[in-house]
Amino acid sequence: MSFSFQRLGLLFMALLWLAGPVLAASKPGKPGKKSNKDEVVTLTTSQGVMRLILFDDTPRHKDNFLKKAKGGFYNGTTFHRVIPGFMIQGGDANSKDADPSNDGLGQPDEGTIPAELTAGHQHNYGALAAARQGDFANPERASSASQFYLVENREGTHFLDGQYTVFGQVIQGLDVIGKIAAFARDGRDRPIADINMTLKVEKLKRKKIAELYGYTYR
């Protein structure tokens, strides 16, 4: 399905969530010597498996996402909003319950992650980025501490560059994003059938990651 930029205003709403108080995550420690190993996140759904890498120069988002993934936070959450030609969004703890109407609203005491926009990562095909509240309520563009989205548009969604923190990239299973985006959905762009996810984190040598997935570290 082709992407229409006339839907821009509506699409921005797809990346917003309602939250309570803004509680910034703790700052990561001072970066030391870069390890020769890195974490690969395996995200498994009924539509297939994706593997993701997280960027070192967005340390707050990387640390937060890895902590949640390792702790099982995302297991059982769903991709609660999908828009063909744009993105798929998930990670809300509310999507684990039996009430679809609260999916995407977020937890009131969840807090936020300070924006890491200066890294300059773009919304390329398969980019992993953080959802957030709109500028009117969140002028500092702080990110949701849990909800994320994956870019489904093969040409990217570069009108979002510099506005939402991009902190990772799908390095295997890009086709799965399209399969999820193609699901029948309701008026809120929620898939009619739940698309649950489970996440697993594996630490590998960066050289091995490059060999297995063709990923080039910059």
Disulfide bonds with the S-S distance in Angstrom:
none
